[in-house]
Amino acid sequence: MGMSRDTFYRYQQAVEQGGVEALLNQTRRVQNIKNRVDEHIEQAVVKFALDFPAYGQV
């Protein structure tokens, strides 16, 4: 299947213990909240990017 035997058995154990949802929520990264901006700023940037897609990174 293109994965190691160890990975297969870890996935299999996760499915047996927590169902398919256990596979979807596996993340090793700890969220870094320090580099996040406020929600209203993020929404403004997304709206601007969608309104003016030709501007690119400018």
Residue frames as a rotation matrix with the C-alpha (Angstrom) as fourth column:
MET 1
0.556 0.831 0.000 0.00
0.831 -0.556 0.000 0.00
0.000 0.000 -1.000 0.00
GLY 2
0.193 -0.560 0.805 3.00
0.387 -0.711 -0.587 2.30
0.902 0.425 0.080 0.02
MET 3
0.461 -0.079 0.884 3.39
-0.733 -0.595 0.329 2.60
0.500 -0.800 -0.332 3.79
SER 4
-0.626 -0.774 -0.097 5.55
-0.554 0.529 -0.643 0.86
0.549 -0.348 -0.760 6.33
ARG 5
-0.201 0.510 -0.836 4.27
0.426 0.814 0.394 -2.04
0.882 -0.277 -0.381 8.39
ASP 6
-0.737 -0.138 -0.662 4.75
0.673 -0.240 -0.699 -0.01
-0.062 -0.961 0.270 11.57
THR 7
-0.900 0.416 -0.129 2.59
-0.426 -0.903 0.053 2.82
-0.095 0.103 0.990 10.22
PHE 8
-0.376 0.787 -0.490 -0.12
-0.304 0.394 0.867 0.39
0.875 0.475 0.091 9.14
TYR 9
-0.230 0.272 -0.935 -0.34
0.733 0.680 0.017 -1.19
0.640 -0.681 -0.355 12.56
ARG 10
-0.893 -0.046 -0.448 -0.40
0.349 -0.701 -0.623 2.21
-0.285 -0.712 0.642 14.31
TYR 11
-0.717 0.678 -0.164 -3.28
-0.652 -0.567 0.503 3.28
0.248 0.468 0.848 12.06
GLN 12
-0.254 0.619 -0.743 -5.06
0.049 0.775 0.630 -0.02
0.966 0.123 -0.227 12.61
GLN 13
-0.539 -0.004 -0.842 -4.76
0.818 0.236 -0.524 0.35
0.201 -0.972 -0.124 16.39
ALA 14
-0.955 0.189 -0.229 -6.04
-0.114 -0.946 -0.303 3.93
-0.274 -0.263 0.925 16.24
VAL 15
-0.491 0.814 -0.310 -9.09
-0.600 -0.058 0.798 2.85
0.632 0.578 0.517 14.24
GLU 16
-0.231 0.387 -0.892 -9.82
0.465 0.850 0.248 0.00
0.854 -0.358 -0.377 16.67
GLN 17
-0.635 -0.086 -0.768 -9.59
0.768 -0.179 -0.615 2.33
-0.084 -0.980 0.180 19.66
GLY 18
-0.514 0.369 -0.774 -11.25
0.108 -0.868 -0.485 5.49
-0.851 -0.333 0.406 18.36
GLY 19
0.517 0.730 0.447 -12.77
0.541 0.126 -0.831 4.78
-0.663 0.672 -0.330 14.97
VAL 20
0.222 -0.389 0.894 -11.96
0.929 -0.192 -0.315 6.64
0.295 0.901 0.319 11.77
GLU 21
0.891 0.161 0.424 -12.16
0.065 -0.971 0.231 9.98
0.449 -0.178 -0.876 13.61
ALA 22
0.735 -0.674 -0.078 -9.03
0.154 0.054 0.987 8.99
-0.661 -0.737 0.144 15.54
LEU 23
0.001 -0.740 0.673 -7.11
0.953 0.204 0.223 9.04
-0.302 0.641 0.706 12.26
LEU 24
0.388 0.234 0.891 -8.37
0.668 -0.737 -0.097 12.47
0.634 0.634 -0.443 11.26
ASN 25
0.938 0.076 0.337 -7.35
-0.148 -0.792 0.592 14.17
0.312 -0.605 -0.732 14.49
GLN 26
0.578 -0.799 -0.165 -3.76
0.746 0.434 0.505 12.96
-0.332 -0.415 0.847 14.64
THR 27
0.715 -0.451 0.535 -1.42
0.022 -0.750 -0.661 15.93
0.699 0.485 -0.526 14.69
ARG 28
0.279 -0.719 -0.636 2.00
0.939 0.344 0.023 16.14
0.202 -0.604 0.771 16.24
ARG 29
-0.532 -0.489 0.691 2.38
0.421 -0.861 -0.285 19.88
0.734 0.139 0.664 15.90
VAL 30
-0.234 0.408 -0.883 1.57
0.879 -0.298 -0.371 22.07
-0.414 -0.863 -0.289 18.84
GLN 31
0.531 0.497 0.686 -0.42
0.754 -0.647 -0.115 25.11
0.387 0.578 -0.719 17.82
ASN 32
-0.616 -0.728 -0.302 1.55
0.784 -0.603 -0.146 28.33
-0.076 -0.327 0.942 17.95
ILE 33
0.433 0.899 -0.062 -1.02
0.898 -0.436 -0.058 30.92
-0.079 -0.031 -0.996 18.91
LYS 34
0.028 -0.498 -0.867 1.60
0.414 -0.784 0.463 33.71
-0.910 -0.371 0.184 19.12
ASN 35
-0.885 -0.463 -0.054 1.81
0.136 -0.367 0.920 34.09
-0.446 0.807 0.388 15.35
ARG 36
-0.256 0.877 0.407 -1.96
0.963 0.195 0.187 34.42
0.084 0.440 -0.894 14.86
VAL 37
-0.944 0.079 0.319 -3.67
-0.058 -0.996 0.074 37.72
0.324 0.052 0.945 14.12
ASP 38
-0.603 0.791 0.099 -7.07
-0.322 -0.129 -0.938 38.78
-0.729 -0.598 0.333 15.41
GLU 39
-0.334 0.563 0.755 -10.07
0.680 0.699 -0.221 37.15
-0.653 0.440 -0.617 13.75
HIS 40
0.683 0.660 -0.314 -11.41
0.279 -0.632 -0.723 40.42
-0.675 0.406 -0.616 12.29
ILE 41
0.088 -0.733 -0.675 -8.04
-0.732 -0.507 0.455 41.19
-0.675 0.454 -0.581 10.66
GLU 42
-0.759 -0.362 0.541 -7.85
0.002 0.830 0.558 37.71
-0.651 0.425 -0.629 9.18
GLN 43
0.070 0.882 0.467 -11.38
0.747 0.263 -0.610 38.02
-0.661 0.392 -0.640 7.78
ALA 44
0.656 0.127 -0.744 -10.57
-0.222 -0.910 -0.350 41.43
-0.722 0.395 -0.569 6.27
VAL 45
-0.377 -0.874 -0.307 -7.48
-0.670 0.029 0.742 40.04
-0.640 0.485 -0.596 4.53
VAL 46
-0.661 0.199 0.723 -9.41
0.429 0.891 0.147 37.04
-0.615 0.408 -0.675 3.19
LYS 47
0.457 0.889 -0.035 -12.23
0.531 -0.304 -0.791 39.29
-0.714 0.343 -0.611 1.93
PHE 48
0.396 -0.393 -0.830 -9.73
-0.591 -0.801 0.097 41.61
-0.703 0.452 -0.549 0.22
ALA 49
-0.679 -0.717 0.156 -7.94
-0.381 0.526 0.760 38.65
-0.627 0.457 -0.631 -1.39
LEU 50
-0.389 0.618 0.683 -11.22
0.704 0.677 -0.212 37.28
-0.594 0.399 -0.699 -2.71
ASP 51
0.629 0.659 -0.412 -12.42
0.288 -0.690 -0.664 40.67
-0.722 0.299 -0.624 -3.92
PHE 52
0.686 -0.482 -0.545 -9.16
-0.713 -0.595 -0.371 41.51
-0.146 0.643 -0.752 -5.73
PRO 53
0.786 -0.356 0.506 -7.53
0.222 0.926 0.306 38.21
-0.577 -0.128 0.806 -6.80
ALA 54
0.744 -0.508 0.435 -5.33
0.477 -0.053 -0.878 39.90
0.469 0.860 0.203 -9.44
TYR 55
0.733 -0.461 0.501 -3.38
-0.593 -0.793 0.138 41.82
0.334 -0.398 -0.855 -6.78
GLY 56
0.323 -0.624 -0.712 -1.52
0.226 0.781 -0.582 38.72
0.919 0.028 0.393 -5.67
GLN 57
0.130 -0.369 -0.920 0.84
0.975 0.214 0.052 39.28
0.178 -0.905 0.387 -2.76
VAL 58
-0.653 -0.317 0.688 0.85
0.279 -0.945 -0.170 43.04
0.705 0.081 0.705 -3.22
